Amino acid sequence: MMKKPLLIAPRNTAREVLPGPDAERLLASGSWVPVVLPKPRYRSAKTVEAFRQRRREQGFKAIHVLLPEGVYKALHDQRQKGETLAGVIERLLSYAADKSGG
């Protein structure tokens, strides 16, 4: 997963400026940029990453797909009780492979 770039600067060059004309002037110069502190990792991040790592070791691959709303709704409507969207896709692909003799 690609992480966002992080802008960093030596502590002695950082300046705290109150919003207003001074801040606008510094930002307009192009030499100054606003610095935002990164958000801390959420509580379950280690658990989620460990789960993903176990899945990768089991041969799972990640895919990211943008679907038209109609296709998404059709897939969502095919879900059985307690089934995830990934389960629906897996079941439908298995069904299609059985039908084609593959």
C-alpha positions in Angstrom: 0.0 0.0 0.0 1.4 3.4 -1.0 1.7 5.8 1.9 1.2 9.5 1.7 4.5 11.5 1.6 5.3 13.3 4.8 6.9 16.7 4.8 9.4 17.1 7.5 11.8 19.9 8.5 14.4 20.4 11.2 12.8 21.4 14.5 14.8 24.7 14.6 13.3 25.9 11.3 9.7 25.3 12.3 7.7 28.4 13.2 4.3 28.7 14.9 2.3 31.5 13.3 -1.2 32.6 14.2 -3.8 32.6 11.4 -4.0 36.0 9.8 -2.1 38.3 7.5 1.3 37.0 8.6 0.4 33.4 7.9 -1.1 34.4 4.5 2.0 36.3 3.5 4.4 33.5 4.5 2.2 30.9 2.6 2.0 33.1 -0.4 5.8 33.4 -0.6 5.9 29.7 -1.6 8.9 29.1 0.8 6.6 28.1 3.7 4.1 25.3 3.8 1.6 24.3 6.5 2.7 21.3 8.5 0.2 18.8 9.8 1.1 16.3 12.4 0.3 12.7 11.4 -2.6 11.0 13.1 -1.7 8.3 15.5 -2.3 4.7 14.5 -5.7 3.4 15.5 -5.9 0.8 18.3 -6.5 -2.2 16.2 -3.9 -1.4 13.5 -1.5 -4.2 14.7 -4.3 -6.7 14.8 -5.5 -5.8 11.3 -2.0 -5.9 9.9 -1.3 -9.3 11.5 -4.5 -10.6 9.9 -3.6 -9.3 6.5 -0.1 -10.8 6.8 -1.5 -14.2 7.7 -3.8 -14.0 4.7 -0.9 -13.1 2.4 1.0 -16.1 3.8 -2.0 -18.3 3.0 -1.9 -17.1 -0.6 -4.6 -14.5 -0.6 -4.2 -11.6 -2.9 -5.7 -8.1 -2.5 -7.7 -6.5 -5.3 -9.3 -3.1 -5.4 -12.2 -2.6 -7.8 -14.5 0.3 -8.6 -17.9 -1.0 -9.6 -20.8 0.9 -11.2 -23.6 1.3 -8.6 -25.9 -1.1 -10.4 -23.4 -3.9 -10.4 -22.6 -3.3 -6.8 -26.2 -3.4 -5.8 -26.7 -6.6 -7.9 -23.8 -8.2 -6.0 -25.0 -7.0 -2.7 -28.5 -8.4 -3.4 -27.0 -11.8 -4.0 -25.6 -12.1 -0.5 -26.8 -14.9 1.7 -27.4 -14.3 5.4 -24.0 -13.6 7.1 -22.1 -13.7 3.8 -19.6 -11.0 2.9 -19.3 -9.4 -0.5 -16.0 -11.3 -1.0 -17.9 -14.5 -0.2 -20.6 -13.6 -2.8 -17.9 -13.0 -5.5 -16.1 -16.3 -4.6 -19.4 -18.2 -4.7 -20.4 -16.8 -8.1 -17.0 -17.4 -9.6 -17.0 -21.0 -8.3 -20.5 -21.4 -9.8 -19.3 -20.0 -13.2 -16.3 -22.2 -13.2 -18.4 -25.3 -12.5 -20.9 -24.3 -15.3 -18.0 -23.9 -17.9 -16.5 -27.2 -16.9 -13.3 -25.5 -15.6 
